[in-house]
Amino acid sequence: MFGFLKQVGDYTRDAVDAARNLTQGLAVTFDHMKRRPVTVQYPYEKLIPSERYRGRIHYEFDKCIACEVCVRVCPINLPVVDWVMNKATKKKELRNYSIDFGVCIFCGNCVEYCPTNCLSMTEEYELAAFDRHSLNYDNVALGRLPTSVTTDPSVQPLRELAYLPAGEMDPHGVDPERPRAGQRPDQVLASLKSTTGSAADGESSAASTARKESAE
């Protein structure tokens, strides 16, 4: 008898959970149904990439020391570093540096582990080409300054949904001076530092108070 009641209870609980999950999913669907579609008229309008967007890699030839750290940390050993040893100075002399963006997965390991910061991620994402061989960028092509959506006078930059002010769904007509709903990564880092600093100050004041009480 008790086993039967337990099975009925489990079945009822599972049915209630399934109904609740279904209701939550339909609530999101109905919320999107009442929104009007937002169309970005590309290429005259472009969305501003996020702060941490990993686009085309920018390379500075003068900073590179041909250490080949980027090659070792790359999951597919993609960067090609052409260098020769100078017997007079006993140092490497860089001749050419190239990355094939047709194969690159834009993981950012080469940028993160570069000891001289000669590599950096940009927000340039328009890398389409008719010939895949043209995606193999040498040091000259990698050294070209990246394009930016916000500085291009022929493009109207639009903010993505996550960067719009609270309550806004359409990026058209939104004042660019209005703050976003969330915080930028630098603001989050600053708030974490201030919170950590205030906590450390509180601990130090508590410790000094305890020392004074023990001395008395």
N, C-alpha and C positions, 0 to 999 in steps of 0.2 A: 504493500500500500504506500509506504513512504517512498519507495523507489519510483512509483508512478507519479506521485506528487512532485518529486524532484525533477523528473523529466518534463512535466508540464511547466514547472517554474522556469527551467532552463529554456524551454521553447518560447515561453512568453517573454523572457528577458531578451533573447536573440531577436524576436520579432520587433520588440520596442526599439532596440538598438538599430536594426535595419531601417525602421520607419524614421527614426531620428536622423540617420545619415542621409537617407533619401530626401528628407525635408531640407536639410542643410544644402545639399547639392542643387535642388530645385530653386532654393532661395537665391543662390548665386546666379543661376540661369535666368530667373525672372528679373533679377536686378540688372543684368546685362541687356535684357530684351527691351527695357524701357529707355535705354540710352540710345542716342542718335549716333550713327556711324561717323567716325572722324577720318577724313581722307587727307593724306599728305600728298600734295601735288609735286612729286619728285620729277625732275631734278631742280625745280624752282623753289621747292621747300624741302628742307632736310631736318631730321631730328638731331639734336645735339647729343653726341655720345656721352656716356657716363664718365665720371672722373677716373675710374679704374679700367676704362676700355683698352683692350689690347689690340691695336691696329698695326699698321706697317712699322717695321723696326727702322729707327734712325741710327745711323752709324757715323762716328767721328773718327776719321783716319788718323789724325794727329795724336789722339789719345791712346790708340791701340798699341799694345806692346807685344802682340803675337804670342800671348801665353797659351792660347788654345783652351782656355777654361770653358768657353762657350761650346766648343766641340765636345768636350767631355761630359758636360751636364745636359747636352741636348739629347732627348730620347731617341732621335734618329740620326745623330751625328751629322747634322745638316750643314752648318757653316763650313765654308772652305777657306782655310787660311794659307795663303801662299807666301812663304818667307824663305830667306837664305841667311846663313850665318856669316857675319862679317868677321873675318879672321883678325883684322886689325883691332877692332874694338871689342871683339868677343861678345857681340850682342846680335840679337836677331834683327834683321831688316825686313819689314813688311813690304811685300810687292803687290798683293791683291787680296781682297776680301769679298766674298760673295755669299748670298743666301738665296735659295730657290723658294719663293713664296708659293709656288704651286704645290710644294710638299710640306711647307712649314705648318705646324699645328698651333702656332701663336700661344705657346704655353708660358712664355716669359722667363724661362729658366736662364737663358743666356743674359738677359737684362739684369736679373736679380743677382747673379753670381759674378758679373764682370767686375774685376778689381779696380779698373780705372773709369768706370761709368761711361764708356764710349758707346754703349748701346742703350737705347731708350725706346719705349713704346709710344706711339703716336695715336691720334684719333682718326687717322686716314684709313678708310675701309674700301675705297673704290679701286680695286686692283684687277678688275676684269680685263681680259685681253683675248685677242683672236688666236694668238700663238702661245702655247704653253712655255716655249723657250724664252719668251720675252719676260716671263715672271722670274727669271734668274737674274737678280739684281747684283751688280758689282759694287765696288766701293764708291763709285761716282753716283750711281743711282740711289744707293742707300744714304749717301750724304746729302741728297736733295732735301731742302726744308719741307716739312709736311704741310699739307693744306689743312685749313681749319674752317669749320662750318660757321663759326661766329665772326670770323674776319673776312669772309668772302662777300664782297658787296653785291654779287649777282644772285645770292641765295638768301632766302628768308629762314633764319634758324627757328626751330620749334622745340620746345621742351617735351621730353617724354612724360608719360603718365605719372611715373614715380617721382618726378621732379616738379610737378605742378603744385600750386597752392592748394590748401585744403578745400575740398568741395568742388574743384574744377576738374572737368573731364575733357574739354576741348582746348588744345593749346593755342588756337587761333584767337587773337585779340586779347591775350593775357598780358598784363603789364610785366615786362621783364624785371622790374624792380621788386615785384612782390616775392616774398620769401617762399621757398618750397615747404611742403608739409613736414618733411623730416629734416635731419641734419646732414651736413656734408661730412665726409670722413675726417677732415681736419678739425671740424667742430666737435665731433664725437671724441677724437683724441684729446682735444683741449679740455673737454668736460671730464674725461677720465683722469687726466693729470691733476685737475683742480680737486677732484674728489679724493684722489690718493694723497695729495698734499695736505688737504684739510684733515684727513684721517690721521696722517702722520703727525700733524701739529697737535691734534687732540691727544694722541698717545703720549707725545713728549710732555705736554702740560700735565697730564695725569701722572706720569712718572715723576716729574719734578715736585708735584704736590705730595705724592706719597713719600718722597725723600725728605721733604720738609717736615711732614708729620712724624716720620720715624726719628728725625734728629731732635725734635721737641720731646 
